[in-house]
Amino acid sequence: MEERELTVRFDDKDVIYDVTELDELSLAYAVTIHKAQGSEYPIVVMPFTMSHFVMLQRNLLYTDVTRAKKIFVLVGEKKAVYYAIKNETTTVRNTCLAQRLRPDSRESRKVEI
């Protein structure tokens, strides 16, 4: 307080902010499930409420749980969890992956290994 500055550590780098610059800082508590795909975290806290029922899908719940290395905490409504578990509908993915994996397909012949 006497120096009128704040030191913030980003990974292993310290950045000093003057008191007049503090409005440039925003606290970030969340990472979206989509951004977290392919990553793991020591602890994952997942809010689960009916207010976001469009996102309540079994595959997304599975992704949430599998991001946690040690601890997974689910906070919210039981109804939302039950809804997600029963909801197996996922959006259609137009990747043509199955077709491309067939050795006799036109798409697989385009790819040279």
C-alpha positions in Angstrom: 0.0 0.0 0.0 2.9 2.4 0.7 4.4 1.9 -2.7 1.0 2.3 -4.4 1.6 -0.7 -6.6 0.6 -4.3 -6.9 2.7 -7.2 -8.2 1.0 -9.9 -10.1 2.6 -13.2 -11.0 1.7 -14.7 -14.4 3.2 -18.2 -14.5 6.8 -17.4 -13.5 6.9 -13.7 -14.4 6.1 -10.9 -12.0 4.4 -7.8 -13.4 4.2 -4.6 -11.4 1.0 -2.5 -11.7 0.7 1.0 -10.4 -2.4 1.8 -8.5 -3.7 3.8 -11.5 -3.5 0.7 -13.7 -5.5 -1.6 -11.6 -8.6 -1.2 -13.7 -6.7 -3.1 -16.4 -6.8 -6.3 -14.3 -9.7 -8.7 -14.4 -10.0 -11.8 -12.3 -10.4 -15.0 -14.3 -11.8 -18.0 -12.5 -13.1 -20.1 -15.3 -12.0 -22.1 -18.3 -14.7 -23.3 -20.7 -15.2 -27.0 -21.2 -14.3 -26.5 -24.9 -11.0 -24.8 -24.1 -10.2 -27.5 -21.5 -10.5 -30.4 -24.0 -7.3 -32.2 -24.2 -6.0 -30.8 -21.0 -6.0 -31.9 -17.4 -6.1 -29.9 -14.2 -5.4 -31.0 -10.6 -8.8 -29.8 -9.4 -12.0 -29.1 -11.5 -15.0 -27.4 -10.0 -18.0 -27.7 -12.4 -21.2 -25.7 -11.9 -24.2 -27.7 -13.1 -27.6 -25.9 -13.2 -30.8 -26.1 -15.3 -30.3 -22.5 -16.4 -27.9 -23.8 -19.1 -29.9 -26.9 -20.1 -28.6 -26.7 -23.7 -25.2 -27.7 -22.4 -26.5 -30.5 -20.3 -25.3 -33.5 -22.4 -23.8 -36.8 -21.3 -20.7 -36.3 -23.5 -20.0 -32.9 -22.0 -20.4 -34.2 -18.4 -17.9 -36.9 -19.3 -15.4 -34.3 -20.6 -15.8 -32.3 -17.4 -15.1 -35.3 -15.2 -12.1 -36.5 -17.2 -10.3 -33.1 -17.0 -9.7 -33.6 -13.3 -6.5 -35.3 -12.3 -7.2 -35.6 -8.6 -10.4 -33.9 -7.5 -13.6 -33.2 -9.3 -16.3 -31.1 -7.5 -19.7 -30.8 -9.0 -21.8 -27.9 -7.7 -25.4 -27.3 -8.6 -28.7 -29.1 -9.0 -29.2 -32.9 -8.9 -31.9 -32.4 -11.6 -29.4 -30.9 -14.0 -27.0 -33.9 -13.5 -29.8 -36.4 -14.0 -30.8 -34.5 -17.1 -27.3 -34.5 -18.5 -26.8 -38.3 -17.9 -30.0 -39.1 -19.7 -29.4 -36.7 -22.5 -27.4 -38.7 -25.1 -28.2 -36.3 -28.0 -25.2 -34.6 -29.5 -25.0 -32.4 -32.4 -24.3 -34.1 -35.7 -20.6 -33.9 -36.7 -19.9 -33.6 -40.4 -16.3 -34.9 -40.3 -16.7 -37.9 -42.7 -14.0 -39.5 -40.6 -15.5 -43.0 -40.8 -15.7 -42.7 -44.6 -12.1 -41.5 -44.8 -10.8 -44.4 -42.7 -12.2 -46.9 -45.1 -9.3 -48.1 -47.3 -11.4 -48.3 -50.4 -12.9 -44.8 -50.1 -12.1 -41.9 -52.5 -11.0 -39.7 -49.6 -8.4 -42.2 -48.3 -6.8 -42.4 -51.7 -6.3 -38.6 -51.7 -4.1 -38.9 -48.6 -0.6 -40.1 -49.3 1.3 -41.4 -46.3 
